Amino acid sequence: MARAKTIKKAGAASEETAIKKKGKAAVGEAREYSVTSTFAKGDTVYHKIWDDTGEVLEIGTTDDGINRMKVAFEKVGVKNLRMG
């Protein structure tokens, strides 16, 4: 008995890649800021209230143990934000 050929839909590979990267933004795509989310240096952040995007310049921890990041936004300038 002959085996049926498997036919892949166009774009199927990109769909699988998107599923594997679930929760992570594509390169150059901004992730929406949330206090509970964590970011890395170089990530692009979108702040909904300010309607602005920016790049994470540095990551650190305060003396109280709170995670923070310094973000250079296009409109509002450099801001210190809390994170996850």
N, C-alpha and C positions, 0 to 999 in steps of 0.2 A: 504494500500500500504506500502511495506517495505522500510525503508530508506537505502540508500547505505552507506556502511562503508567508512570512510575517511582513506585513506592510506597516511602516511607521508613518504616522502623520507628520506633515511638515511642522516644524517647531516643537516636536515632542521632546527633543533633547533639551531645549531651553526651558520647557515646562518642568522637567525633572530637576534641572539645576535650580530653578526658582523654588521648588519645593524643598530641596536640600538646604537652601539658604534662608528658609523661612525665619522671619524675625530680624534678619540683617538687611540693611539697605544696600543697593547696588553701589558700585564705586561712583563717587561723585553725587550720589543722591542723598538729600538731607533727610535725617530722621527727626521726627517731632520730639521736642524736649518734654521730658517728664521727670519729676523728682525721683521717681522709683527706677528709672532707666540708668544704665551705666554707659559711658562713652569712653573712647580712647583718643589719645592725641592724634590730631589730623582728621578726625571725624567731622562731618558737616551736620550742623544742628539747625532745625527750624523751630523758632519760638512763636507759638500761635498768638499770644497776646500782643507781642510787638510786631507781628507779621514781618519777621526778619530772619535771615539765615546768616550763619557764621561758622567759623572754623575753630575747633578746640585747640587752644594754644598749649595749655598745660593741665595736668591732672595732679591732685594732691589730697591731703587729709589735714583738717584743722586740728588744733590742740585738743579739741573735744572729741576727736575721732570721727568727725563728719566728712564724708567724701565730697570733694568739690572739684570744679573745673573752671578754667578761665577761657572765655569764648570771645573771639573778635567778630562782632556782628557788623554787617554792612551799614545799617542805618543808625543804630544806637551806640555803636562803639564797643569797647571791651567791657565785659561784665563777668562777675564771679557768680557761679550758679552751683547749687547743691545737686548731688546725684546719688542714686541708689546705694 
